[in-house]
Amino acid sequence: MSNINITNGLCPGGAVRMERLADLALMGRQDPELLVTHKFEGLEKIEDALYLMKEKPKDLIKPVVKLDLD
């Protein structure tokens, strides 16, 4: 996985939409945990999560990699 550039930008609808989605989660009206279908632990699992997103299995909605930054 060399020569990969990762870029980021606002979702469709811009900052206002992202703020509204965050507010829904903070107020408990939306549970983003329901979208997580695959969980990984540690920096060394990022590659596994990326390959999973590339393969796009039918049961995949959102993979999450939890990093321990201590």
Buried (B, 14 or more C-beta within 10 A) or exposed (E): EEEEEEEEEEEEEEEEEEEEBEEEEEEEEBEEEEEEEBEBEEEEBBEEBBEBEEEEEEEEEBBBBEEEEE
